[in-house]
Amino acid sequence: MSTDTMRHAMTAATQSDSVPKVNGEIRKVDTDTGKITIRHGEIPNLEMPAMTMVFRVASPDILSKVKTGDQVLFTAEKSNGALTVTSIELLPQK
């Protein structure tokens, strides 16, 4: 692997590691439009306060992992001008 390739890979890994995971509750999953509605806490990297809003998803697989009412931990970033969920994991039910 070239030095430039390694540097790029390390930079990408550092950037993704710095994206905070946020608690949320799934309010709606729309597989037709590829969007998900989440009631979430503050998202510091997007300078967004806690609220309920619709996000695009980076991959359709994200939509198949969750259902309405699930408690999740997710990451979101601005991608091509759209707020996008880039990863999601289910939290244990209480």
PDB file of N, CA, C and O in Angstrom:
ATOM      1  N   MET A   1       0.855  -1.170   0.000  1.00  0.00           N
ATOM      2  CA  MET A   1       0.000   0.000   0.000  1.00  0.00           C
ATOM      3  C   MET A   1       0.901   1.234   0.000  1.00  0.00           C
ATOM      4  O   MET A   1       1.871   1.298   0.756  1.00  0.00           O
ATOM      5  N   SER A   2       0.583   2.209  -0.844  1.00  0.00           N
ATOM      6  CA  SER A   2       1.412   3.409  -0.915  1.00  0.00           C
ATOM      7  C   SER A   2       1.196   4.274   0.320  1.00  0.00           C
ATOM      8  O   SER A   2       0.213   4.120   1.044  1.00  0.00           O
ATOM      9  N   THR A   3       2.130   5.178   0.542  1.00  0.00           N
ATOM     10  CA  THR A   3       2.027   6.085   1.687  1.00  0.00           C
ATOM     11  C   THR A   3       0.784   6.950   1.569  1.00  0.00           C
ATOM     12  O   THR A   3       0.090   7.172   2.561  1.00  0.00           O
ATOM     13  N   ASP A   4       0.489   7.449   0.349  1.00  0.00           N
ATOM     14  CA  ASP A   4      -0.700   8.273   0.151  1.00  0.00           C
ATOM     15  C   ASP A   4      -1.972   7.489   0.437  1.00  0.00           C
ATOM     16  O   ASP A   4      -2.897   8.014   1.056  1.00  0.00           O
ATOM     17  N   THR A   5      -2.027   6.243  -0.006  1.00  0.00           N
ATOM     18  CA  THR A   5      -3.200   5.403   0.240  1.00  0.00           C
ATOM     19  C   THR A   5      -3.381   5.162   1.731  1.00  0.00           C
ATOM     20  O   THR A   5      -4.498   5.232   2.245  1.00  0.00           O
ATOM     21  N   MET A   6      -2.281   4.878   2.426  1.00  0.00           N
ATOM     22  CA  MET A   6      -2.360   4.654   3.874  1.00  0.00           C
ATOM     23  C   MET A   6      -2.806   5.920   4.596  1.00  0.00           C
ATOM     24  O   MET A   6      -3.621   5.855   5.516  1.00  0.00           O
ATOM     25  N   ARG A   7      -2.280   7.066   4.187  1.00  0.00           N
ATOM     26  CA  ARG A   7      -2.646   8.333   4.813  1.00  0.00           C
ATOM     27  C   ARG A   7      -4.139   8.601   4.620  1.00  0.00           C
ATOM     28  O   ARG A   7      -4.826   9.011   5.556  1.00  0.00           O
ATOM     29  N   HIS A   8      -4.642   8.366   3.394  1.00  0.00           N
ATOM     30  CA  HIS A   8      -6.060   8.572   3.111  1.00  0.00           C
ATOM     31  C   HIS A   8      -6.922   7.628   3.957  1.00  0.00           C
ATOM     32  O   HIS A   8      -7.936   8.052   4.513  1.00  0.00           O
ATOM     33  N   ALA A   9      -6.535   6.373   4.057  1.00  0.00           N
ATOM     34  CA  ALA A   9      -7.289   5.394   4.848  1.00  0.00           C
ATOM     35  C   ALA A   9      -7.302   5.787   6.317  1.00  0.00           C
ATOM     36  O   ALA A   9      -8.332   5.671   6.980  1.00  0.00           O
ATOM     37  N   MET A  10      -6.165   6.251   6.833  1.00  0.00           N
ATOM     38  CA  MET A  10      -6.097   6.658   8.235  1.00  0.00           C
ATOM     39  C   MET A  10      -6.954   7.891   8.484  1.00  0.00           C
ATOM     40  O   MET A  10      -7.616   7.983   9.518  1.00  0.00           O
ATOM     41  N   THR A  11      -6.951   8.850   7.543  1.00  0.00           N
ATOM     42  CA  THR A  11      -7.768  10.050   7.680  1.00  0.00           C
ATOM     43  C   THR A  11      -9.243   9.689   7.677  1.00  0.00           C
ATOM     44  O   THR A  11     -10.003  10.206   8.496  1.00  0.00           O
ATOM     45  N   ALA A  12      -9.664   8.813   6.772  1.00  0.00           N
ATOM     46  CA  ALA A  12     -11.064   8.393   6.708  1.00  0.00           C
ATOM     47  C   ALA A  12     -11.471   7.694   7.995  1.00  0.00           C
ATOM     48  O   ALA A  12     -12.562   7.939   8.509  1.00  0.00           O
ATOM     49  N   ALA A  13     -10.620   6.833   8.520  1.00  0.00           N
ATOM     50  CA  ALA A  13     -10.933   6.132   9.770  1.00  0.00           C
ATOM     51  C   ALA A  13     -11.039   7.109  10.925  1.00  0.00           C
ATOM     52  O   ALA A  13     -11.928   6.972  11.766  1.00  0.00           O
ATOM     53  N   THR A  14     -10.158   8.088  10.985  1.00  0.00           N
ATOM     54  CA  THR A  14     -10.196   9.080  12.057  1.00  0.00           C
ATOM     55  C   THR A  14     -11.471   9.897  11.977  1.00  0.00           C
ATOM     56  O   THR A  14     -12.092  10.173  13.003  1.00  0.00           O
ATOM     57  N   GLN A  15     -11.876  10.290  10.767  1.00  0.00           N
ATOM     58  CA  GLN A  15     -13.095  11.069  10.612  1.00  0.00           C
ATOM     59  C   GLN A  15     -14.312  10.274  11.059  1.00  0.00           C
ATOM     60  O   GLN A  15     -15.163  10.811  11.767  1.00  0.00           O
ATOM     61  N   SER A  16     -14.417   9.015  10.667  1.00  0.00           N
ATOM     62  CA  SER A  16     -15.588   8.226  11.045  1.00  0.00           C
ATOM     63  C   SER A  16     -15.583   7.921  12.537  1.00  0.00           C
ATOM     64  O   SER A  16     -16.645   7.813  13.150  1.00  0.00           O
ATOM     65  N   ASP A  17     -14.385   7.782  13.133  1.00  0.00           N
ATOM     66  CA  ASP A  17     -14.304   7.543  14.569  1.00  0.00           C
ATOM     67  C   ASP A  17     -14.745   8.759  15.368  1.00  0.00           C
ATOM     68  O   ASP A  17     -15.173   8.621  16.513  1.00  0.00           O
ATOM     69  N   SER A  18     -14.646   9.952  14.782  1.00  0.00           N
ATOM     70  CA  SER A  18     -14.978  11.166  15.506  1.00  0.00           C
ATOM     71  C   SER A  18     -16.462  11.511  15.438  1.00  0.00           C
ATOM     72  O   SER A  18     -16.896  12.450  16.104  1.00  0.00           O
ATOM     73  N   VAL A  19     -17.246  10.786  14.657  1.00  0.00           N
ATOM     74  CA  VAL A  19     -18.679  11.042  14.560  1.00  0.00           C
ATOM     75  C   VAL A  19     -19.352  10.439  15.790  1.00  0.00           C
ATOM     76  O   VAL A  19     -19.259   9.233  16.018  1.00  0.00           O
ATOM     77  N   PRO A  20     -20.035  11.276  16.589  1.00  0.00           N
ATOM     78  CA  PRO A  20     -20.622  10.769  17.832  1.00  0.00           C
ATOM     79  C   PRO A  20     -21.822   9.856  17.593  1.00  0.00           C
ATOM     80  O   PRO A  20     -22.583  10.041  16.643  1.00  0.00           O
ATOM     81  N   LYS A  21     -21.974   8.877  18.463  1.00  0.00           N
ATOM     82  CA  LYS A  21     -23.161   8.023  18.447  1.00  0.00           C
ATOM     83  C   LYS A  21     -24.225   8.714  19.290  1.00  0.00           C
ATOM     84  O   LYS A  21     -23.936   9.245  20.363  1.00  0.00           O
ATOM     85  N   VAL A  22     -25.453   8.700  18.793  1.00  0.00           N
ATOM     86  CA  VAL A  22     -26.556   9.430  19.412  1.00  0.00           C
ATOM     87  C   VAL A  22     -27.681   8.455  19.747  1.00  0.00           C
ATOM     88  O   VAL A  22     -27.987   7.559  18.960  1.00  0.00           O
ATOM     89  N   ASN A  23     -28.295   8.629  20.914  1.00  0.00           N
ATOM     90  CA  ASN A  23     -29.459   7.831  21.292  1.00  0.00           C
ATOM     91  C   ASN A  23     -30.680   8.326  20.539  1.00  0.00           C
ATOM     92  O   ASN A  23     -30.837   9.521  20.292  1.00  0.00           O
ATOM     93  N   GLY A  24     -31.547   7.377  20.176  1.00  0.00           N
ATOM     94  CA  GLY A  24     -32.769   7.760  19.494  1.00  0.00           C
ATOM     95  C   GLY A  24     -33.831   6.685  19.599  1.00  0.00           C
ATOM     96  O   GLY A  24     -33.570   5.561  20.028  1.00  0.00           O
ATOM     97  N   GLU A  25     -35.038   7.061  19.195  1.00  0.00           N
ATOM     98  CA  GLU A  25     -36.162   6.121  19.121  1.00  0.00           C
ATOM     99  C   GLU A  25     -36.733   6.187  17.716  1.00  0.00           C
ATOM    100  O   GLU A  25     -37.037   7.267  17.210  1.00  0.00           O
ATOM    101  N   ILE A  26     -36.876   5.033  17.091  1.00  0.00           N
ATOM    102  CA  ILE A  26     -37.424   4.971  15.740  1.00  0.00           C
ATOM    103  C   ILE A  26     -38.912   5.301  15.800  1.00  0.00           C
ATOM    104  O   ILE A  26     -39.672   4.669  16.534  1.00  0.00           O
ATOM    105  N   ARG A  27     -39.312   6.295  15.021  1.00  0.00           N
ATOM    106  CA  ARG A  27     -40.715   6.697  14.961  1.00  0.00           C
ATOM    107  C   ARG A  27     -41.395   6.185  13.691  1.00  0.00           C
ATOM    108  O   ARG A  27     -42.600   5.935  13.688  1.00  0.00           O
ATOM    109  N   LYS A  28     -40.610   6.026  12.596  1.00  0.00           N
ATOM    110  CA  LYS A  28     -41.177   5.539  11.339  1.00  0.00           C
ATOM    111  C   LYS A  28     -40.045   5.027  10.456  1.00  0.00           C
ATOM    112  O   LYS A  28     -38.957   5.601  10.422  1.00  0.00           O
ATOM    113  N   VAL A  29     -40.317   3.939   9.744  1.00  0.00           N
ATOM    114  CA  VAL A  29     -39.383   3.390   8.761  1.00  0.00           C
ATOM    115  C   VAL A  29     -40.103   3.383   7.416  1.00  0.00           C
ATOM    116  O   VAL A  29     -41.152   2.752   7.281  1.00  0.00           O
ATOM    117  N   ASP A  30     -39.557   4.074   6.424  1.00  0.00           N
ATOM    118  CA  ASP A  30     -40.181   4.161   5.107  1.00  0.00           C
ATOM    119  C   ASP A  30     -39.245   3.552   4.065  1.00  0.00           C
ATOM    120  O   ASP A  30     -38.352   4.220   3.546  1.00  0.00           O
ATOM    121  N   THR A  31     -39.468   2.268   3.770  1.00  0.00           N
ATOM    122  CA  THR A  31     -38.594   1.568   2.822  1.00  0.00           C
ATOM    123  C   THR A  31     -38.796   2.065   1.389  1.00  0.00           C
ATOM    124  O   THR A  31     -37.879   1.975   0.572  1.00  0.00           O
ATOM    125  N   ASP A  32     -39.991   2.592   1.074  1.00  0.00           N
ATOM    126  CA  ASP A  32     -40.253   3.087  -0.282  1.00  0.00           C
ATOM    127  C   ASP A  32     -39.382   4.292  -0.630  1.00  0.00           C
ATOM    128  O   ASP A  32     -38.896   4.414  -1.754  1.00  0.00           O
ATOM    129  N   THR A  33     -39.190   5.182   0.347  1.00  0.00           N
ATOM    130  CA  THR A  33     -38.405   6.393   0.087  1.00  0.00           C
ATOM    131  C   THR A  33     -36.971   6.296   0.602  1.00  0.00           C
ATOM    132  O   THR A  33     -36.149   7.169   0.322  1.00  0.00           O
ATOM    133  N   GLY A  34     -36.668   5.237   1.353  1.00  0.00           N
ATOM    134  CA  GLY A  34     -35.326   5.088   1.914  1.00  0.00           C
ATOM    135  C   GLY A  34     -35.053   6.073   3.029  1.00  0.00           C
ATOM    136  O   GLY A  34     -33.935   6.560   3.190  1.00  0.00           O
ATOM    137  N   LYS A  35     -36.111   6.364   3.810  1.00  0.00           N
ATOM    138  CA  LYS A  35     -35.969   7.338   4.896  1.00  0.00           C
ATOM    139  C   LYS A  35     -36.432   6.743   6.219  1.00  0.00           C
ATOM    140  O   LYS A  35     -37.194   5.777   6.264  1.00  0.00           O
ATOM    141  N   ILE A  36     -35.944   7.354   7.294  1.00  0.00           N
ATOM    142  CA  ILE A  36     -36.254   6.890   8.638  1.00  0.00           C
ATOM    143  C   ILE A  36     -36.503   8.112   9.520  1.00  0.00           C
ATOM    144  O   ILE A  36     -35.768   9.096   9.445  1.00  0.00           O
ATOM    145  N   THR A  37     -37.536   8.047  10.350  1.00  0.00           N
ATOM    146  CA  THR A  37     -37.831   9.134  11.283  1.00  0.00           C
ATOM    147  C   THR A  37     -37.360   8.712  12.663  1.00  0.00           C
ATOM    148  O   THR A  37     -37.718   7.642  13.156  1.00  0.00           O
ATOM    149  N   ILE A  38     -36.550   9.569  13.283  1.00  0.00           N
ATOM    150  CA  ILE A  38     -35.971   9.262  14.587  1.00  0.00           C
ATOM    151  C   ILE A  38     -36.192  10.425  15.544  1.00  0.00           C
ATOM    152  O   ILE A  38     -35.933  11.579  15.202  1.00  0.00           O
ATOM    153  N   ARG A  39     -36.676  10.113  16.755  1.00  0.00           N
ATOM    154  CA  ARG A  39     -36.675  11.084  17.852  1.00  0.00           C
ATOM    155  C   ARG A  39     -35.316  10.911  18.520  1.00  0.00           C
ATOM    156  O   ARG A  39     -35.010   9.838  19.040  1.00  0.00           O
ATOM    157  N   HIS A  40     -34.505  11.959  18.509  1.00  0.00           N
ATOM    158  CA  HIS A  40     -33.108  11.797  18.918  1.00  0.00           C
ATOM    159  C   HIS A  40     -32.652  12.875  19.891  1.00  0.00           C
ATOM    160  O   HIS A  40     -33.275  13.926  20.041  1.00  0.00           O
ATOM    161  N   GLY A  41     -31.538  12.566  20.543  1.00  0.00           N
ATOM    162  CA  GLY A  41     -30.859  13.545  21.382  1.00  0.00           C
ATOM    163  C   GLY A  41     -30.055  14.491  20.513  1.00  0.00           C
ATOM    164  O   GLY A  41     -30.117  14.429  19.285  1.00  0.00           O
ATOM    165  N   GLU A  42     -29.300  15.369  21.159  1.00  0.00           N
ATOM    166  CA  GLU A  42     -28.461  16.325  20.449  1.00  0.00           C
ATOM    167  C   GLU A  42     -27.455  15.595  19.554  1.00  0.00           C
ATOM    168  O   GLU A  42     -26.883  14.576  19.943  1.00  0.00           O
ATOM    169  N   ILE A  43     -27.252  16.136  18.347  1.00  0.00           N
ATOM    170  CA  ILE A  43     -26.258  15.595  17.419  1.00  0.00           C
ATOM    171  C   ILE A  43     -25.165  16.658  17.268  1.00  0.00           C
ATOM    172  O   ILE A  43     -25.280  17.556  16.433  1.00  0.00           O
ATOM    173  N   PRO A  44     -24.109  16.555  18.074  1.00  0.00           N
ATOM    174  CA  PRO A  44     -23.089  17.612  18.120  1.00  0.00           C
ATOM    175  C   PRO A  44     -22.390  17.895  16.792  1.00  0.00           C
ATOM    176  O   PRO A  44     -22.150  19.057  16.466  1.00  0.00           O
ATOM    177  N   ASN A  45     -22.059  16.862  16.020  1.00  0.00           N
ATOM    178  CA  ASN A  45     -21.338  17.093  14.765  1.00  0.00           C
ATOM    179  C   ASN A  45     -22.181  17.816  13.722  1.00  0.00           C
ATOM    180  O   ASN A  45     -21.636  18.378  12.772  1.00  0.00           O
ATOM    181  N   LEU A  46     -23.500  17.811  13.886  1.00  0.00           N
ATOM    182  CA  LEU A  46     -24.393  18.534  12.977  1.00  0.00           C
ATOM    183  C   LEU A  46     -24.934  19.811  13.618  1.00  0.00           C
ATOM    184  O   LEU A  46     -25.735  20.527  13.017  1.00  0.00           O
ATOM    185  N   GLU A  47     -24.484  20.088  14.853  1.00  0.00           N
ATOM    186  CA  GLU A  47     -24.962  21.242  15.623  1.00  0.00           C
ATOM    187  C   GLU A  47     -26.485  21.256  15.677  1.00  0.00           C
ATOM    188  O   GLU A  47     -27.116  22.291  15.460  1.00  0.00           O
ATOM    189  N   MET A  48     -27.066  20.094  15.969  1.00  0.00           N
ATOM    190  CA  MET A  48     -28.515  19.924  15.967  1.00  0.00           C
ATOM    191  C   MET A  48     -29.008  19.595  17.373  1.00  0.00           C
ATOM    192  O   MET A  48     -28.495  18.676  18.012  1.00  0.00           O
ATOM    193  N   PRO A  49     -30.003  20.343  17.858  1.00  0.00           N
ATOM    194  CA  PRO A  49     -30.570  20.019  19.168  1.00  0.00           C
ATOM    195  C   PRO A  49     -31.437  18.766  19.087  1.00  0.00           C
ATOM    196  O   PRO A  49     -31.724  18.265  18.000  1.00  0.00           O
ATOM    197  N   ALA A  50     -31.845  18.273  20.239  1.00  0.00           N
ATOM    198  CA  ALA A  50     -32.747  17.120  20.291  1.00  0.00           C
ATOM    199  C   ALA A  50     -34.057  17.474  19.590  1.00  0.00           C
ATOM    200  O   ALA A  50     -34.578  18.577  19.753  1.00  0.00           O
ATOM    201  N   MET A  51     -34.581  16.537  18.814  1.00  0.00           N
ATOM    202  CA  MET A  51     -35.842  16.737  18.092  1.00  0.00           C
ATOM    203  C   MET A  51     -36.244  15.430  17.422  1.00  0.00           C
ATOM    204  O   MET A  51     -35.560  14.415  17.557  1.00  0.00           O
ATOM    205  N   THR A  52     -37.353  15.465  16.704  1.00  0.00           N
ATOM    206  CA  THR A  52     -37.772  14.343  15.863  1.00  0.00           C
ATOM    207  C   THR A  52     -37.658  14.800  14.422  1.00  0.00           C
ATOM    208  O   THR A  52     -38.186  15.848  14.051  1.00  0.00           O
ATOM    209  N   MET A  53     -36.965  14.009  13.607  1.00  0.00           N
ATOM    210  CA  MET A  53     -36.830  14.395  12.207  1.00  0.00           C
ATOM    211  C   MET A  53     -36.607  13.190  11.300  1.00  0.00           C
ATOM    212  O   MET A  53     -36.324  12.081  11.753  1.00  0.00           O
ATOM    213  N   VAL A  54     -36.745  13.447  10.013  1.00  0.00           N
ATOM    214  CA  VAL A  54     -36.573  12.423   8.979  1.00  0.00           C
ATOM    215  C   VAL A  54     -35.140  12.488   8.451  1.00  0.00           C
ATOM    216  O   VAL A  54     -34.612  13.566   8.175  1.00  0.00           O
ATOM    217  N   PHE A  55     -34.523  11.314   8.317  1.00  0.00           N
ATOM    218  CA  PHE A  55     -33.174  11.200   7.765  1.00  0.00           C
ATOM    219  C   PHE A  55     -33.203  10.278   6.557  1.00  0.00           C
ATOM    220  O   PHE A  55     -34.047   9.386   6.470  1.00  0.00           O
ATOM    221  N   ARG A  56     -32.294  10.489   5.638  1.00  0.00           N
ATOM    222  CA  ARG A  56     -31.993   9.492   4.614  1.00  0.00           C
ATOM    223  C   ARG A  56     -31.116   8.444   5.284  1.00  0.00           C
ATOM    224  O   ARG A  56     -30.615   8.667   6.387  1.00  0.00           O
ATOM    225  N   VAL A  57     -30.928   7.310   4.631  1.00  0.00           N
ATOM    226  CA  VAL A  57     -30.020   6.291   5.159  1.00  0.00           C
ATOM    227  C   VAL A  57     -28.915   6.037   4.140  1.00  0.00           C
ATOM    228  O   VAL A  57     -29.148   6.077   2.932  1.00  0.00           O
ATOM    229  N   ALA A  58     -27.711   5.775   4.643  1.00  0.00           N
ATOM    230  CA  ALA A  58     -26.567   5.538   3.767  1.00  0.00           C
ATOM    231  C   ALA A  58     -26.707   4.224   3.010  1.00  0.00           C
ATOM    232  O   ALA A  58     -26.173   4.074   1.911  1.00  0.00           O
ATOM    233  N   SER A  59     -27.430   3.268   3.605  1.00  0.00           N
ATOM    234  CA  SER A  59     -27.603   1.951   3.001  1.00  0.00           C
ATOM    235  C   SER A  59     -29.005   1.432   3.323  1.00  0.00           C
ATOM    236  O   SER A  59     -29.474   1.596   4.449  1.00  0.00           O
ATOM    237  N   PRO A  60     -29.680   0.812   2.356  1.00  0.00           N
ATOM    238  CA  PRO A  60     -31.005   0.249   2.627  1.00  0.00           C
ATOM    239  C   PRO A  60     -30.990  -0.794   3.746  1.00  0.00           C
ATOM    240  O   PRO A  60     -32.016  -1.032   4.384  1.00  0.00           O
ATOM    241  N   ASP A  61     -29.835  -1.416   3.987  1.00  0.00           N
ATOM    242  CA  ASP A  61     -29.721  -2.405   5.066  1.00  0.00           C
ATOM    243  C   ASP A  61     -30.085  -1.805   6.420  1.00  0.00           C
ATOM    244  O   ASP A  61     -30.594  -2.506   7.295  1.00  0.00           O
ATOM    245  N   ILE A  62     -29.828  -0.520   6.594  1.00  0.00           N
ATOM    246  CA  ILE A  62     -30.146   0.145   7.863  1.00  0.00           C
ATOM    247  C   ILE A  62     -31.635   0.028   8.156  1.00  0.00           C
ATOM    248  O   ILE A  62     -32.026  -0.209   9.299  1.00  0.00           O
ATOM    249  N   LEU A  63     -32.470   0.192   7.128  1.00  0.00           N
ATOM    250  CA  LEU A  63     -33.923   0.145   7.324  1.00  0.00           C
ATOM    251  C   LEU A  63     -34.402  -1.233   7.762  1.00  0.00           C
ATOM    252  O   LEU A  63     -35.383  -1.347   8.496  1.00  0.00           O
ATOM    253  N   SER A  64     -33.714  -2.274   7.317  1.00  0.00           N
ATOM    254  CA  SER A  64     -34.142  -3.635   7.658  1.00  0.00           C
ATOM    255  C   SER A  64     -33.754  -4.033   9.080  1.00  0.00           C
ATOM    256  O   SER A  64     -34.231  -5.047   9.588  1.00  0.00           O
ATOM    257  N   LYS A  65     -32.904  -3.256   9.720  1.00  0.00           N
ATOM    258  CA  LYS A  65     -32.444  -3.577  11.074  1.00  0.00           C
ATOM    259  C   LYS A  65     -33.385  -3.090  12.168  1.00  0.00           C
ATOM    260  O   LYS A  65     -33.295  -3.544  13.309  1.00  0.00           O
ATOM    261  N   VAL A  66     -34.296  -2.162  11.829  1.00  0.00           N
ATOM    262  CA  VAL A  66     -35.098  -1.512  12.873  1.00  0.00           C
ATOM    263  C   VAL A  66     -36.580  -1.483  12.530  1.00  0.00           C
ATOM    264  O   VAL A  66     -36.986  -1.687  11.386  1.00  0.00           O
ATOM    265  N   LYS A  67     -37.378  -1.219  13.576  1.00  0.00           N
ATOM    266  CA  LYS A  67     -38.823  -1.047  13.399  1.00  0.00           C
ATOM    267  C   LYS A  67     -39.282   0.068  14.333  1.00  0.00           C
ATOM    268  O   LYS A  67     -38.551   0.467  15.240  1.00  0.00           O
ATOM    269  N   THR A  68     -40.478   0.562  14.111  1.00  0.00           N
ATOM    270  CA  THR A  68     -41.037   1.621  14.941  1.00  0.00           C
ATOM    271  C   THR A  68     -41.010   1.220  16.411  1.00  0.00           C
ATOM    272  O   THR A  68     -41.399   0.112  16.777  1.00  0.00           O
ATOM    273  N   GLY A  69     -40.540   2.151  17.247  1.00  0.00           N
ATOM    274  CA  GLY A  69     -40.471   1.918  18.683  1.00  0.00           C
ATOM    275  C   GLY A  69     -39.121   1.437  19.178  1.00  0.00           C
ATOM    276  O   GLY A  69     -38.861   1.481  20.380  1.00  0.00           O
ATOM    277  N   ASP A  70     -38.251   0.976  18.280  1.00  0.00           N
ATOM    278  CA  ASP A  70     -36.922   0.507  18.694  1.00  0.00           C
ATOM    279  C   ASP A  70     -36.092   1.653  19.264  1.00  0.00           C
ATOM    280  O   ASP A  70     -36.131   2.779  18.767  1.00  0.00           O
ATOM    281  N   GLN A  71     -35.345   1.342  20.313  1.00  0.00           N
ATOM    282  CA  GLN A  71     -34.355   2.271  20.868  1.00  0.00           C
ATOM    283  C   GLN A  71     -33.038   1.961  20.168  1.00  0.00           C
ATOM    284  O   GLN A  71     -32.638   0.802  20.066  1.00  0.00           O
ATOM    285  N   VAL A  72     -32.362   3.014  19.683  1.00  0.00           N
ATOM    286  CA  VAL A  72     -31.156   2.808  18.889  1.00  0.00           C
ATOM    287  C   VAL A  72     -30.035   3.757  19.300  1.00  0.00           C
ATOM    288  O   VAL A  72     -30.245   4.749  19.998  1.00  0.00           O
ATOM    289  N   LEU A  73     -28.859   3.416  18.845  1.00  0.00           N
ATOM    290  CA  LEU A  73     -27.682   4.266  18.918  1.00  0.00           C
ATOM    291  C   LEU A  73     -27.245   4.420  17.466  1.00  0.00           C
ATOM    292  O   LEU A  73     -26.992   3.425  16.787  1.00  0.00           O
ATOM    293  N   PHE A  74     -27.153   5.674  16.975  1.00  0.00           N
ATOM    294  CA  PHE A  74     -26.866   5.872  15.558  1.00  0.00           C
ATOM    295  C   PHE A  74     -25.874   7.005  15.337  1.00  0.00           C
ATOM    296  O   PHE A  74     -25.625   7.818  16.227  1.00  0.00           O
ATOM    297  N   THR A  75     -25.316   7.038  14.138  1.00  0.00           N
ATOM    298  CA  THR A  75     -24.483   8.153  13.710  1.00  0.00           C
ATOM    299  C   THR A  75     -25.139   8.787  12.496  1.00  0.00           C
ATOM    300  O   THR A  75     -25.764   8.106  11.682  1.00  0.00           O
ATOM    301  N   ALA A  76     -24.988  10.100  12.387  1.00  0.00           N
ATOM    302  CA  ALA A  76     -25.554  10.827  11.254  1.00  0.00           C
ATOM    303  C   ALA A  76     -24.545  11.858  10.775  1.00  0.00           C
ATOM    304  O   ALA A  76     -23.815  12.461  11.563  1.00  0.00           O
ATOM    305  N   GLU A  77     -24.526  12.042   9.469  1.00  0.00           N
ATOM    306  CA  GLU A  77     -23.632  13.015   8.851  1.00  0.00           C
ATOM    307  C   GLU A  77     -24.372  13.692   7.707  1.00  0.00           C
ATOM    308  O   GLU A  77     -25.400  13.201   7.241  1.00  0.00           O
ATOM    309  N   LYS A  78     -23.842  14.820   7.262  1.00  0.00           N
ATOM    310  CA  LYS A  78     -24.393  15.486   6.092  1.00  0.00           C
ATOM    311  C   LYS A  78     -23.693  14.901   4.872  1.00  0.00           C
ATOM    312  O   LYS A  78     -22.469  14.970   4.760  1.00  0.00           O
ATOM    313  N   SER A  79     -24.469  14.326   3.961  1.00  0.00           N
ATOM    314  CA  SER A  79     -23.921  13.683   2.772  1.00  0.00           C
ATOM    315  C   SER A  79     -24.654  14.210   1.543  1.00  0.00           C
ATOM    316  O   SER A  79     -25.866  14.036   1.419  1.00  0.00           O
ATOM    317  N   ASN A  80     -23.929  14.848   0.643  1.00  0.00           N
ATOM    318  CA  ASN A  80     -24.535  15.448  -0.557  1.00  0.00           C
ATOM    319  C   ASN A  80     -25.697  16.365  -0.201  1.00  0.00           C
ATOM    320  O   ASN A  80     -26.715  16.387  -0.892  1.00  0.00           O
ATOM    321  N   GLY A  81     -25.538  17.119   0.879  1.00  0.00           N
ATOM    322  CA  GLY A  81     -26.543  18.087   1.291  1.00  0.00           C
ATOM    323  C   GLY A  81     -27.700  17.515   2.089  1.00  0.00           C
ATOM    324  O   GLY A  81     -28.579  18.261   2.519  1.00  0.00           O
ATOM    325  N   ALA A  82     -27.718  16.201   2.295  1.00  0.00           N
ATOM    326  CA  ALA A  82     -28.824  15.565   3.022  1.00  0.00           C
ATOM    327  C   ALA A  82     -28.327  14.980   4.341  1.00  0.00           C
ATOM    328  O   ALA A  82     -27.237  14.411   4.400  1.00  0.00           O
ATOM    329  N   LEU A  83     -29.119  15.119   5.385  1.00  0.00           N
ATOM    330  CA  LEU A  83     -28.789  14.507   6.672  1.00  0.00           C
ATOM    331  C   LEU A  83     -29.028  13.009   6.545  1.00  0.00           C
ATOM    332  O   LEU A  83     -30.127  12.568   6.207  1.00  0.00           O
ATOM    333  N   THR A  84     -27.987  12.236   6.820  1.00  0.00           N
ATOM    334  CA  THR A  84     -27.993  10.809   6.517  1.00  0.00           C
ATOM    335  C   THR A  84     -27.531   9.983   7.704  1.00  0.00           C
ATOM    336  O   THR A  84     -26.493  10.267   8.301  1.00  0.00           O
ATOM    337  N   VAL A  85     -28.315   8.944   8.050  1.00  0.00           N
ATOM    338  CA  VAL A  85     -27.892   7.983   9.067  1.00  0.00           C
ATOM    339  C   VAL A  85     -26.851   7.084   8.418  1.00  0.00           C
ATOM    340  O   VAL A  85     -27.112   6.445   7.399  1.00  0.00           O
ATOM    341  N   THR A  86     -25.658   7.043   9.025  1.00  0.00           N
ATOM    342  CA  THR A  86     -24.559   6.267   8.447  1.00  0.00           C
ATOM    343  C   THR A  86     -24.342   4.930   9.150  1.00  0.00           C
ATOM    344  O   THR A  86     -23.751   4.015   8.577  1.00  0.00           O
ATOM    345  N   SER A  87     -24.819   4.816  10.390  1.00  0.00           N
ATOM    346  CA  SER A  87     -24.765   3.531  11.098  1.00  0.00           C
ATOM    347  C   SER A  87     -25.852   3.525  12.158  1.00  0.00           C
ATOM    348  O   SER A  87     -26.288   4.575  12.629  1.00  0.00           O
ATOM    349  N   ILE A  88     -26.283   2.322  12.526  1.00  0.00           N
ATOM    350  CA  ILE A  88     -27.330   2.204  13.543  1.00  0.00           C
ATOM    351  C   ILE A  88     -27.186   0.860  14.247  1.00  0.00           C
ATOM    352  O   ILE A  88     -26.841  -0.145  13.626  1.00  0.00           O
ATOM    353  N   GLU A  89     -27.451   0.854  15.536  1.00  0.00           N
ATOM    354  CA  GLU A  89     -27.459  -0.400  16.293  1.00  0.00           C
ATOM    355  C   GLU A  89     -28.603  -0.363  17.298  1.00  0.00           C
ATOM    356  O   GLU A  89     -28.903   0.673  17.891  1.00  0.00           O
ATOM    357  N   LEU A  90     -29.231  -1.515  17.472  1.00  0.00           N
ATOM    358  CA  LEU A  90     -30.329  -1.637  18.431  1.00  0.00           C
ATOM    359  C   LEU A  90     -29.792  -1.626  19.850  1.00  0.00           C
ATOM    360  O   LEU A  90     -28.747  -2.208  20.137  1.00  0.00           O
ATOM    361  N   LEU A  91     -30.518  -0.958  20.731  1.00  0.00           N
ATOM    362  CA  LEU A  91     -30.203  -1.005  22.154  1.00  0.00           C
ATOM    363  C   LEU A  91     -31.107  -2.047  22.799  1.00  0.00           C
ATOM    364  O   LEU A  91     -32.210  -2.288  22.308  1.00  0.00           O
ATOM    365  N   PRO A  92     -30.666  -2.663  23.880  1.00  0.00           N
ATOM    366  CA  PRO A  92     -31.510  -3.649  24.565  1.00  0.00           C
ATOM    367  C   PRO A  92     -32.820  -3.009  25.024  1.00  0.00           C
ATOM    368  O   PRO A  92     -32.840  -1.861  25.467  1.00  0.00           O
ATOM    369  N   GLN A  93     -33.911  -3.767  24.912  1.00  0.00           N
ATOM    370  CA  GLN A  93     -35.208  -3.264  25.376  1.00  0.00           C
ATOM    371  C   GLN A  93     -35.216  -3.190  26.884  1.00  0.00           C
ATOM    372  O   GLN A  93     -34.635  -4.031  27.570  1.00  0.00           O
ATOM    373  N   LYS A  94     -35.894  -2.153  27.396  1.00  0.00           N
ATOM    374  CA  LYS A  94     -35.969  -1.960  28.850  1.00  0.00           C
ATOM    375  C   LYS A  94     -37.148  -2.683  29.431  1.00  0.00           C
ATOM    376  O   LYS A  94     -37.369  -2.633  30.641  1.00  0.00           O
TER     377      LYS A  94
END
